[in-house]
Amino acid sequence: MRGDSALAVEDRLYSALAIVRVVVTINMVGLNAYRRESFEHPTAGLVVVAALAGWTAVAIWLYRDRRRRVLALLVADLAIALAAMAVTPWVKSEGFNATIPGYWVMGALLAWAIHWHWRGGLAAAALIAAADLLPRSEVDQGNYGNVFLVLIGGPVVGYLCESLQRMARERDVAERAAAAAEERTRLARAVHDGVLQVLAMTQRRGAAAGGDWADLGRLAGEQERSLRSLIRQQDTVPAGHGHRPTGQVDLAGALEAMATAHPVRVEVATPGGTVLVDERVATEVVAAARSCLDNVLTHVGADATAWILAQAAPDAITVSVRDDGPGIEPGRLEQAEAEGRLGVVSSIRGRIEELGGTAAVDSGPWGTEWDLTVPLA
C-alpha cells in the first residue's frame, strides 16, 4: 500500500506530466499544420488532431484527482493514442512517414510509467512501438530510432518514478523513527530526573531508617528496577518498520532484565539510549555479569547490594559490576585457579577474553568490582 508521501510524489509527477502534455500537443498541432499537404483526407485529419487536443485538456483534468486515476482512465488514454496511430495510414497514405500524434503519445506512455513504474512504461512502450511499426511497409533509420527511444525511455522513466516514491516512503519511516526516538529519550530523561530519583532516595533513606521504613525502601528499589527495565524494553522497540540491524540486541535492556530477576539486590545504571551490540556479545557479557552476581550471592549473601554500570563508547562497551561485600582475599583467585576451580576464570574472564576483551577485578574492604570491557570494532 502506498504511503502519503509516495502519493504526494505521484501527484507532483502527474502535475509535471500535465505540462509535458501541453507541450507535445502544441508540437503535434504545429507539425500537422505544417505537413497538411501530406493528408489524403484533410477533414478526417483535422478531426483527429482536434480530438487529440481535446483529450489533452480532458486528461489533464482527470489525472489531477488521484481518485480518478483508475485502470479505465489509463487504458482509455493509451487506447486513444494507439487509435490515432492506427488511422494514420488511411488519413495520410500507406507511404506515410510520421504518425498523426507523433510525440503526443508520450502523455499516455509517461502516465503508465508513473502509475505502474517500469513495467507499465515497458508495456505501453511496446504497444506504441508495435502500433508505429506494423502499418509501415518500410522502416527507415529514423523510425527505428524513435521506437528505440520509446522502448528505452518508458521503463527508465518508470523506474525513476518508483525510486522517487520508495525514497519518499523511506524518508517517512526515518522521520518517524527519529521522532519516536527523540520522544522516548525525552520521556526517559524526565522519568530519570523525577520518578527514578525519588524511588532511589526512598530506597536509601528507608534502608537507613530500618523497621517498616526498610520494607518501604526495598519496595521502592524493586519498583525503581522494574521501571528502568520497562523504559529499556520500550527503547528496544523499533520505531516505524524497524531499523535495528539484524542480529543486534540492546545490551542495556538485557542487563536490566537479568538484574531484576537475580536474587541479589541490584541497581543498574545505563546510558540514556539503547546500547545495540551483536547478539553474541550481549549474551556473553550478560552471562559474565550474571556470574559476578552469582559470586556475590555465594560469598556475600542475599542481603548484599550490587551495582551494574554500563558505559558505551564508539569503539567499546564497559560493564562494571560492584558489590558491598568484604572483598576478595589477596591471592584467592590465583589459588582457586591453581587448585583447578575455574569458575571465575571460565565464567567471567574466559567469556570476555573470547570476545577479544578484558576482565579486570579490583577488591578491598569496600567490596569487589569487575570491569568487563569488550571492543566493538
C-alpha positions, 0 to 999 in steps of 0.5 A: 500500500502506498504511503502519503508521501509516495502519493504526494510524489505521484501527484507532483509527477502527474502535475509535471506530466500535465505540462509535458502534455501541453507541450507535445500537443502544441508540437503535434498541432504545429507539425500537422499544420505544417505537413497538411499537404501530406493528408489524403483526407484533410477533414478526417485529419483535422478531426483527429488532431482536434480530438487529440487536443481535446483529450489533452485538456480532458486528461489533464483534468482527470489525472489531477484527482488521484481518485480518478486515476483508475485502470479505465482512465489509463487504458482509455488514454493509451487506447486513444493514442494507439487509435490515432496511430492506427488511422494514420495510414488511411488519413495520410497514405500507406507511404506515410512517414510520421504518425498523426500524434507523433510525440503526443503519445508520450502523455499516455506512455509517461502516465503508465510509467508513473502509475505502474513504474517500469513495467507499465512504461515497458508495456505501453512502450511496446504497444506504441512501438508495435502500433508505429511499426506494423502499418509501415511497409518500410522502416527507415533509420529514423523510425527505428530510432524513435521506437528505440527511444520509446522502448528505452525511455518508458521503463527508465522513466518508470523506474525513476518514478518508483525510486522517487516514491520508495525514497519518499516512503523511506524518508517517512519511516526515518522521520518517524523513527527519529521522532519516536526516538527523540520522544522516548529519550525525552520521556526517559530523561524526565522519568530519570530526573523525577520518578527514578530519583525519588524511588532511589532516595526512598530506597536509601533513606528507608534502608537507613531508617530500618523497621517498616521504613526498610520494607518501604525502601526495598519496595521502592528499589524493586519498583525503581528496577522494574521501571528502568527495565520497562523504559529499556524494553520500550527503547528496544522497540523499533520505531516505524518498520524497524531499523535495528540491524539484524542480529543486534540486541540492546545490551542495556535492556538485557542487563536490566532484565537479568538484574531484576530477576537475580536474587541479589539486590541490584541497581543498574545504571545505563546510558540514556539510549539503547546500547545495540551490540551483536547478539553474541556479545550481549549474551556473553557479557550478560552471562559474565555479569550474571556470574559476578552476581552469582559470586556475590550471592555465594560469598556475600549473601542475599542481603548484599547490594550490587551495582551494574554500570554500563558505559558505551563508547564508539569503539567499546562497551564497559560493564562494571559490576560492584558489590558491598561485600568484604572483598576478595582475599589477596591471592584467592583467585590465583589459588582457586585457579591453581587448585583447578576451580575455574569458575571465575576464570571460565565464567567471567574472564574466559567469556570476555577474553573470547570476545577479544576483551578484558576482565579486570577485578579490583577488591578491598574492604569496600567490596569487589568490582569487575570491569568487563570491557569488550571492543566493538570494532 
